[in-house]
C-alpha cells in the first residue's frame, strides 16, 4: 500500500503538453492516452463513459444533495475544519485555497488569500457548490471521494478545460467502520506548484481527524459485544453481533460455523473485525442500517446463504443503539420475526452497459472490450481479469461492484470469488458429487468453480 504521506508524482510543468494532448484526444473519443497516470486515466474514463460530464463546463453546479450526518461525522467535520484552518495559515502566503468538502462533494468552508479566493469564486470553487466527479469531472476533491490516499490533480489532468490553470491535491477522511467517505480536505493553487510538504499536511490532518472516530468505533465495538452477551443469555438461537458495515464483532459457536469466523472471539477494534464473505449478509445489514436510522424500533428478517448450508438460512436482524446512536445489529439464525426485507431488484432505470472494462498494467490504463474478458476473480484486496491480453488488475474496487456493472452484459456471478463471461464458457465439468466447474475459452483453458448456491443460476443461463 502506498504511504499516505507521499503524493504520487505528477508531470513537471503545469501545461504538460503530453497530458493536454492526451486530454484532447480522449474527450474526442480516443482511448490510447500514453503519458497519463492510471489514477487520472481511470477518472477520465468514469467522466466520459459513466458520468458523461461536459469537458467544456465552465463552473461547478449548486449542490443539491443533503447527506445524513451521524454525530460522529459532525465531530469529524468540525475537527477537520480546525486542521484545515491551520493548513490555510501555512498555505496562505503561497496563494493557495484550502477547502473542506462533505461526502457529496459539496464545499462546506474555504480559506485562503483574497486574490486567489476571488479567482476560485469565478469557477464556483466556493461553499455550497458541488465538486464531485459526477458534477465537474476529475478534480482533487471529487476524485479523492472515489480513491484511497492523497490525490494530486494538476493542470490538464482536470476533466474540465476551464480548470486547467489549477493545481490541487485532496484526501478523503473515511469512516473507520464502513470505509465510506465523510469529507475531503483539499489545497488548490492557481498556476503554481503545490508546496512540497502538502502531502504531509493533508495526511497529518486526516490522521488527527480520525483519532476520535477510531476511539468511538472501539467503544462501540465493546458496547455491541456487551449487547450480544445480554441477548445470548435470553435466547437459545445462534447469535452474532455485526457492525453497520456487516463485519462480525462476535459470534457464538453455531453462528461462527455459519459465518465462517472464529467462535466467541470478540473483535472490538474496527480494523480487526471478521469479514464473513457473505454478500447477502452485508446487503441485509446495510438495508437494516438505513431502516433503523429512521425507526429505532425496526426489526427485520430475511434469508441468506450461509457457509456449509445447502439451503437458505432464515435470519432476524435487530438494531443496537448506544446513547441514541446506531452501533450495529444482532443477527439471530433460524429466526424470522420482524418486517421482511425486500428482495434485491435491478435499478428502476436501466443503466447504459459499459462499453469497456478498465484494467491497469504497470503504469498504464488498459481499456478492454467486454468480449476480451474471460472472467474476473477476487483475490485479496484486488480484482483480477483473465483476458486475451493476459492477467490484468481491474480498476474496479470490488467484485460486487464489477458484478453489478456487468449483470446485464452477459456476465454472471458463479462463485463469491468469480464472475464469468457466459460467452467464453466452452466446457462444463461435473465432479463426483455433482459440483460444477467451468472450462473457459482462454489460452490456458482455466477452470472456474461454481458454488452450490450459484449452480441453479448457471444451469438456467446455459440451458442445461
N, C-alpha and C positions, 0 to 999 in steps of 0.2 A: 504494500500500500504506500502511496506517495506521502512523504512528510507534509503535513498540513501547513508547516511554516514556510514552505517553498512555493513560489508561484512558477507555473510552467513557463518555460522560455517562450518568448514571442518574437516576431520579426523586429529587426533592429530599428528601422525608421518608421515613422508614423504612417506615411503613404504606402509603404510596402507594395511596390509595383507588381510583385508576383501575386500577392493576395488580392489586390484590386483587380488585376486581370482575371484571376480565378473567379472572383465575385461576379464580374461582368458576364463571364461565360455561364456560370451556374444559374444566375437569375434568368438567363435566356433559355435554360433547359438542358444544358450540357451537364454531364456527370463527372467527367475527368477533371479533377481540380488539384493537380500536384502543388506542393508548397503550402498547403493549408493544414493546420493542426487538426488531428482527428476530432478533438472536442468541438472545434468550430465547425468542421465539415458536417458532423452529425447534427449539430444545432441547425445549420443551414438546411439540411435535409428535412428536419422537422418543420421549419418555417415554410418551405416551399411545398412539401407534399402533404403534411398533416394540418398545419395551422393556416396555410395559404395567406401569409402576411404580404401585403403590398410592399415591395422593397423601396418604393418611392414615397412611402408615407413620410410626412414631414414633422409630425408631432404625436405625442402619446395621447391616447383617449382618456376620458374621465373614467375613474374606477367606479364600477357598479357593484362588485361583489362585496359582501359583508361577512367575512369568516367568523365562525363562532370561536371565541377565545375562552379557554379554561382559565381559572385563577392562576395556575402555574405559568401559562403562556403570557398572561398580563404581567406577571412578575418578571418574566424573561424579557419582554419588550421594554419594560422600564429600566431593567439592568442594562440592556443593550444600548438604550438611549444615553445612559450615563457614560458608558465606554465610548460611544460614538462622539459625544461632546469632547472627550479627552483626545480622541484621534483627530477631531476637527481642529483642535488647538495646534497640533503638530503640523497638520496639512495646510492650515490657513495661510501661512506665509508663502506657500508654494502655489497658490492659486487653484486650490482644489475644492471640491464639494463632497461632503460626506452625507450619506442618506441612510435611513432605516426604512425598510420595506416589510410589509406583512406577508403572510403566506400566499396571498393572491397576486403579489406584485405591486400592490398599492403603496405609494410612498407616504409614510406617516410623518416624517420630520426630516429636515436637512439643515446642514451647517456649512458655512464657507464664506469666502470674501465676497463682497457685494458685486464686484465686477463679474466674477465667474457665476454667481447666482443669477445675475441678470441674463447672461448667455444661456444658462440652464433653463430659465423660465421660457425662453423663446421656443425650446423644444418640449416644453411642459415637463421638464425634469424637476418636478415640484410636488409638494404634498397634494394628495387626493387624485393624482393621475396614476395610471396603471402601466407598469413596465415588465409585465410577464412576457414570456416568449410568444404566447399566442396573441398578445396585443401589439407588440412592436418588434418581434423577431429577436435575433441574437443580440444580447446585451449582458453586461456583467450581473445585473440584478436578476433578470429573468432566467438566464442560463444557470445561475447559481441555484435556483429553485429546482432545476432539472438534474443537477450534477452534485457530486460529493467533493468537498475540498474547495480550495480557493479557485476562482475563475477569473483570469485576466482576459479582457476583450479590448483590443485597441484598433483604432483606425478602421480600415476597410473590412476588418473581421465583423463589424456590426452589420446586421442584415439590412437595415435601412440606410440608404445612402446619406440621408440628412444627418446621420450621427457619426459619419466617418472622421470628423475632426475631434472626437472624444477618445480618450484613453481611460479605461475603467478597470476596476477589479472588485469582485464581490465574493462573499462567502455566506452560506446559509447556516443559521442556528437551527438544529433539528431536535425534535422531541426525542428524549433518550429511550423511550419505550417503543413508540411507533415508527421512529425514524422519519416521520413526515416533517417537512419544513415548517418552522414557526415564523421566522423572519430572516431578512438578509441585511447585512451591513456592507456598504459599498463606498468606494472612493473613486471620484471621477475628476480628470484634469482635461483642460482644453488645450489641444495642440501642444502637449508637452509630455515628457516621460513621467511615469509614476515614480515616486520615491523608492529607493532600493529597499527600504525597510517596510514597505507596505504589506508584504506577506506576513511579517511578524506582527504588525499592528492588528491586522484582521484576525489572525489565528488566536492571538492573546485575548482579544475582545470576546471572541466566541467561547474560548475556554473558560474565561471568567463568568460569562453569562450562563454557561451550562452547569456550573458548580451547584447552584441551588436546585436546578432541575434534577441532577443526579442524587442529591440528598433526599429530595422529596420522593423520587422513584424508589429508593431503597426503603424509606419509611413506609411507603405504600405497599411494597412487597411484603414487609413484615406484617402489616395490618391485614393484608389479604391472606397470608398464611394463618394468622390467628382466626380469621373468619372461617377458614376451611376447617380448622381444628374444632371450633364450636359446632359447625354444621355436621361434621362427621360423628360427633357424639350423639346427635339427634337422629341420624339416618343410617340405614344399613346399605344404601345404594353405593355403587362405585362412584367415587367423587374425585374431582380435580379442581384446582383453582388456576385460572388463566388471567393474564393481564389484558389490557384493552387492545393489544396487538395480536392476541391469540397464543402467546407463548406461555408455557406451563411454569407456574411458580412452585406447585407441589401437587402430587397425585398419590392416592393410596395404591395398594398392591394391584387390585383389579384394573383400576383406571390406568395405571402405569403400563400394563400389558397392552391395553387397547390403544394407548397413545404412543407407545414405543419410547418411553422415557424412564429414568430411574425411579424407583418407588420410595415414597416417604422421604425424599431428599429436597428440602426447601432451597429455592434459588431466588433470594430476595433481591440480589443485585441485578439490575436490568441487563447487564452485559453477559450474565451467566445463566439466564433462564433457558429452559429447554424448548427446542423447536420440534414439535411433533411431526412436521412434514405432512399435515393433512389440510389441503386447501379448503375443504368444506368446513372444517372447524374454524379456520381463520375467517372465512366469509360469514359464518354464523356469528362469530364473535363481533365482527365489525358491524353487522346489522344490529345485534343486541346493544352495542355501544350507542349507536345512533338512536335507538328507541329509548334506552334508559336515560339518556341526557335530557330528553323532553318529558319522560314519565318515569320517575324513580320507582314506582310500584310495578313496572312492567316485568313480566316473566314470560319466557318463550320456550318453544320446543321444536325440534326438527329431527331429521335422521341424517347420519353421516356414515361413511365407510371408514371404519377404524382398522388398525393393524391387526392381522391374523383373524379377521372376521370375513366370512363369505357373504353375509347379508348385511344390509344397512342396520346400524345400531341407533336406537332412539336416545336422544339426549334432551335434558331440560337445562335451560340457562337462566341463572338468577343473578342480577347485578349486585355488586357490593360497593357500598359508599363509605367514605370516611369524611366527616365534617362537611357533608353535603356534596362531596366531590367523588365522582365515579373512579374507582381504582382497579376494577376488574370484574370477574364473574366466577361464580361457582357452577361447574358443569356436572350434572348428575347423569350417569349412564343407566339406561333401562327405564328412565322416567319420561313421561310425556305430558306433564302439566304445563299450563300456560298457553299463550297465543301461538298458533302455528306460524313458523317463519315462511315467507313466500319462497316458492321455487325460483331458482335462478333463471332469468329470461334474457333474451337478447335486448339490445338497445331499442328504445322507442323509434329512433330514426336511424336507419342503416347507415353506417359509415362507409366512406369510399375505401375500397380494398387497397392495400398498399401496393404500389407499383413495383417497388423494390424492397429488399431487406438490406439493412446496413450492417456491415461487419468491419472489423479492424484487423489489419495485418501490419505488424511493426508500427510505423508512424503514418500509415496510410488508411484512409477510409475506402472500403470496397463496397460498391453497390451491386447487389446480386438480383438477377431476375428470379422470380419465385420458382420456375422450373429447374433452376440450377441447384436448388437446395433439396437434399435428400431427407435429412431430419435434423432436429435440434435437440441437444442434450444439456441438461443442467448438471454442472459438476462444480461443487464448492460454491463460491460466490459468483461464478461466471456461467454464461450460456454459450455453448459451442455449436457451430453449424458444420455439418458434413456436407460439402459442396463439390461441384465439379472442379473448383479451383483448390481443393484440399480442405483441411480443417481450419476454420476461422472462428475467432471470438466475435460473438454478436454484440452489437451496440445496446441491445435491449438489456435492461437491468434485471429482469426475471423471466423465467419460463412462463409464468402465469400471464405476464403482460404480452409476451410473444404469442401465446396460445389465443388470447383474446383478439389480437390484431389479425390472426390468420384463420380464425374459426370459420369464416365464410369464403376462404380462398383455397379450399381443397386440402387443408391440413387438419390433423386430428390428434388430440391428446390420447396416447395409448398407455401411458405409464406416468407416474408422478414425476419421472425424470426425462420423459421423451415426448416430443411432438413430431409426427412424421408427415411427409408429403405423400398423400394417398396414391398419386400417380407414379410414384417412384418405388412402390412395392412390387416385387417380382415373384416372390415365393412366400408361402406360409408354412411354417413347420410346426407340427403338433408334438408335444412331449408325451412321455409315458402316462402322465396324469391328466392329460388334456390341455395343458398350458400351451399358449401360442407364442411363437416368435416370428418376426417379420424379417425376411431377407430383402435387403434394399438394393435398388438398382444403382450401385455406385462402383467405383473402381475396386474396392476390397470386398464387395458383397457383404457388408456389415449386417449383423443380426441385431434387431431391436426387440427387447422383451415386451410382451403385452401383459399388463397386470390383470388379475382375475376380475376386478371390478370394471375394467375397461373393455374386456373381451366382447360383451354383447354389442357395444357401440362399433367395434371393429368389424364384427360379423355383419352388422346392418350396413355399414359403409361399403363393404366389399361384396355384399350379397352372397354370403357363404353360410 
